[in-house]
Each structure stands twice: as C-alpha cells, then as structure tokens.
Amino acid sequence: MQRSRVTNLFIALFHYPVYNKNYKETASAITTLDIHDIARVARTYGVRGYFIVTPLRDQRELAYKVIKHWTDGYGSVYNPLRREALRLVSIRSSLDEVIEDIERVEGKRPILIATDARRYNDKEMISYQELRKLIMQERLILILFGTAWGLTEEFLNKMDMLLEPIEGYTDYNHLSVRSAAAIILDRLLGKN
C-alpha cells in the first residue's frame, strides 16, 4: 500500500466577510455538507489542514458539534473514514487566527491565495499551472474559499494573489463551494 503524500497546502472556508446576493457584506451560515465534503476532498488530496472561519460563536459551536460527533462520538465508530477526514478540520474566528496557527506549526507565514468566481483585471491572478508549480516546490500556501456570493473585494485586496476562476462554456458561473474546492484541488494535486 502506498503511503499518503501530505502537501504543504492548507485551505480555509470563509463565512465572513462575504457578499450576500445583493452584494452587501454579510456572514453566511455554516452548512454541515461543506464541513464533511470539503474535509473528504482535503484528505483525498493530502491537504495539511482545513480551516472553517466565522466570527459567529453559534456557528462555530455548530461546527464543533458536528466535528466532535464524527471524530470522538458515535460517528467515529460508525464511519472511521469520515473521522480521518474530519480530523483535518479546525474552527477559527478570523484570518489572523488561521495565519497564527499555521505560523506556529510551520515557523513562517503562508502565501495567501484566494478563489473567486469573478475575473479581475486589476489584481494579480495566478494560473493553476503556476500554483501547481509552487506547491511542487514545497512553498507554504493557504487557499481561501468564500461562501455565499464570494469574498468581499476589500478582503481580496489583502491576498497575495487570486487564483483564476473556474470557467465553463456558458456564462453561468455559480458553483457550490464544495464543487469548486473539489475541482480546484484536483487541478492542483490530482495525478492527471
């Protein structure tokens, strides 16, 4: 059996600051599907850690309950594979906390790369091929995903780079964050 290859890549799912459908800044609700599905994708592709970020205490408590059920409760016995994936998940209230956690373990700050469904002409964008090269060079990277209608532009301005958007052959571009995370991690870390 081949050993799992763990990368130098961390991911984070942000529920704030994001836009609502009217492009007003908001905090979105955590969904249990995002917790499970993104953790399973992260484990499949060897991501070092998966952070879920929200300033809302009740939402963090919900996420803790779900994770505890699958890592320490009955769910850990019922489905050990899910336990293994959910052990990658950490709940934090801000980007600063995420960066502090990574710096504490790694001794340095990660490169911050955000995702967005929109294409920007005034921001530095990195291609999947270029980002894959950085990962293979063992650079420390944190990829940030937004919920709702995406991370706010002010927040995106704090990033080192933006990853080019996922685009199909239609003008419809509103994937679930679970789908986007799976596509992006496969493009960056998949065997093919």
C-alpha positions as CSV (number, residue, x, y, z in Angstrom):
1,M,0.0,0.0,0.0
2,Q,1.3,3.4,-1.0
3,R,1.7,6.0,1.9
4,S,-0.3,9.1,1.7
5,R,1.5,12.2,0.4
6,V,0.8,15.2,2.5
7,T,1.4,18.6,0.9
8,N,2.4,22.0,2.1
9,L,-1.1,23.3,1.3
10,F,-3.7,24.5,3.8
11,I,-7.2,25.5,2.8
12,A,-9.8,27.7,4.6
13,L,-13.5,28.2,4.0
14,F,-14.6,31.7,5.0
15,H,-18.1,32.6,6.1
16,Y,-17.1,36.2,6.6
17,P,-16.6,38.7,5.1
18,V,-18.7,37.6,2.1
19,Y,-21.3,39.1,-0.1
20,N,-25.0,38.3,0.0
21,K,-27.0,38.1,-3.3
22,N,-27.4,41.9,-3.2
23,Y,-23.6,42.4,-2.8
24,K,-23.9,43.6,0.8
25,E,-21.2,42.4,3.3
26,T,-22.6,39.6,5.5
27,A,-21.7,36.5,7.5
28,S,-23.1,33.3,6.0
29,A,-24.3,30.2,7.8
30,I,-22.1,27.1,8.1
31,T,-23.6,24.0,6.3
32,T,-22.7,20.6,7.5
33,L,-22.3,19.4,3.9
34,D,-19.4,21.9,3.5
35,I,-17.8,20.5,6.6
36,H,-18.0,16.9,5.5
37,D,-17.4,17.2,1.8
38,I,-14.5,19.6,1.8
39,A,-12.8,17.6,4.6
40,R,-13.1,14.5,2.5
41,V,-11.7,16.3,-0.6
42,A,-8.9,17.7,1.5
43,R,-8.0,14.3,2.9
44,T,-8.1,12.7,-0.6
45,Y,-5.6,15.2,-2.0
46,G,-3.2,15.4,1.0
47,V,-4.1,18.9,2.2
48,R,-2.3,19.6,5.6
49,G,-5.3,21.3,7.2
50,Y,-8.8,22.7,6.6
51,F,-10.0,25.7,8.5
52,I,-13.6,26.8,8.7
53,V,-13.7,30.5,9.6
54,T,-16.6,32.5,11.1
55,P,-16.8,35.2,13.7
56,L,-20.3,33.9,14.8
57,R,-20.0,31.9,18.0
58,D,-23.2,29.9,17.5
59,Q,-21.9,28.9,14.0
60,R,-18.6,27.8,15.5
61,E,-20.4,25.8,18.2
62,L,-22.5,24.0,15.5
63,A,-19.3,23.1,13.6
64,Y,-17.6,21.8,16.7
65,K,-20.6,19.6,17.5
66,V,-20.6,18.1,14.0
67,I,-16.8,17.5,14.0
68,K,-16.9,16.1,17.6
69,H,-19.6,13.6,16.6
70,W,-17.5,12.3,13.7
71,T,-14.1,12.4,15.5
72,D,-15.0,11.4,19.0
73,G,-18.6,10.4,19.2
74,Y,-20.7,7.5,17.7
75,G,-19.8,8.7,14.2
76,S,-16.1,7.9,14.7
77,V,-17.0,4.2,15.2
78,Y,-19.8,4.2,12.6
79,N,-17.6,5.7,9.8
80,P,-13.8,5.7,10.5
81,L,-13.0,7.2,7.1
82,R,-15.1,10.2,7.8
83,R,-13.3,10.5,11.2
84,E,-10.0,10.5,9.4
85,A,-11.1,13.4,7.1
86,L,-12.7,15.5,9.8
87,R,-9.6,15.4,11.9
88,L,-8.1,17.9,9.4
89,V,-10.7,20.5,10.4
90,S,-10.1,23.4,12.7
91,I,-12.6,26.1,13.5
92,R,-11.4,29.7,13.8
93,S,-13.0,33.2,14.0
94,S,-10.6,35.2,11.7
95,L,-7.9,35.1,9.1
96,D,-5.4,36.3,11.7
97,E,-6.1,33.2,13.8
98,V,-5.6,30.9,10.8
99,I,-2.3,32.6,9.9
100,E,-1.2,32.4,13.6
101,D,-2.0,28.7,13.7
102,I,0.0,28.0,10.5
103,E,2.9,30.1,11.6
104,R,3.0,28.4,15.0
105,V,3.4,25.0,13.3
106,E,5.4,25.9,10.2
107,G,7.5,28.8,11.5
108,K,6.5,31.1,8.6
109,R,3.6,32.9,7.0
110,P,1.9,31.1,4.2
111,I,1.3,32.7,0.7
112,L,-2.4,33.7,0.7
113,I,-4.3,32.8,-2.4
114,A,-8.0,33.5,-2.7
115,T,-10.5,32.0,-5.0
116,D,-13.4,33.8,-6.7
117,A,-15.8,33.1,-9.5
118,R,-15.2,36.6,-10.9
119,R,-12.2,37.5,-13.1
120,Y,-10.4,40.7,-12.1
121,N,-8.2,42.9,-14.4
122,D,-6.7,44.9,-11.5
123,K,-5.5,42.1,-9.3
124,E,-2.6,39.7,-9.7
125,M,-4.0,36.3,-10.8
126,I,-2.2,33.0,-10.7
127,S,-3.0,30.1,-13.1
128,Y,-3.5,26.6,-11.9
129,Q,-0.3,25.6,-13.6
130,E,1.7,28.3,-11.9
131,L,0.2,27.4,-8.5
132,R,0.8,23.7,-9.0
133,K,4.5,24.6,-9.6
134,L,4.6,26.5,-6.3
135,I,3.0,23.5,-4.5
136,M,5.5,21.1,-6.0
137,Q,8.4,23.5,-4.9
138,E,7.0,22.9,-1.4
139,R,6.0,26.5,-0.9
140,L,3.7,27.1,2.1
141,I,0.3,28.0,0.8
142,L,-3.1,28.8,2.1
143,I,-6.0,28.8,-0.3
144,L,-9.1,30.7,0.8
145,F,-12.6,29.9,-0.4
146,G,-15.6,32.1,0.2
147,T,-19.2,31.1,0.8
148,A,-22.4,32.9,-0.2
149,W,-21.7,35.2,-3.2
150,G,-17.9,35.3,-2.6
151,L,-15.3,37.0,-0.5
152,T,-15.6,40.8,-0.4
153,E,-13.3,42.8,-2.6
154,E,-11.8,44.6,0.4
155,F,-10.8,41.2,1.8
156,L,-9.5,40.0,-1.6
157,N,-7.2,43.1,-1.6
158,K,-5.4,41.6,1.4
159,M,-4.4,38.5,-0.5
160,D,-1.0,37.8,-2.1
161,M,-2.7,36.5,-5.3
162,L,-6.0,35.4,-6.7
163,L,-6.5,32.0,-8.4
164,E,-8.0,32.3,-11.8
165,P,-11.7,31.4,-11.7
166,I,-13.2,28.0,-12.8
167,E,-15.0,28.7,-16.1
168,G,-17.2,26.5,-18.2
169,Y,-18.5,27.1,-21.7
170,T,-21.6,29.0,-20.5
171,D,-22.0,32.4,-18.8
172,Y,-23.5,30.6,-15.7
173,N,-20.8,30.6,-13.0
174,H,-22.3,29.8,-9.6
175,L,-20.8,26.5,-8.3
176,S,-21.3,25.4,-4.8
177,V,-18.1,25.9,-2.8
178,R,-17.9,22.1,-2.3
179,S,-17.8,21.6,-6.0
180,A,-15.3,24.4,-6.5
181,A,-13.0,23.1,-3.8
182,A,-13.0,19.6,-5.4
183,I,-12.3,20.9,-8.9
184,I,-9.5,23.2,-7.7
185,L,-7.8,20.6,-5.5
186,D,-8.0,18.1,-8.4
187,R,-6.4,20.6,-10.8
188,L,-3.6,21.4,-8.3
189,L,-3.0,18.0,-6.7
190,G,-4.6,15.4,-8.9
191,K,-2.5,12.6,-10.5
192,N,-3.7,13.5,-14.0
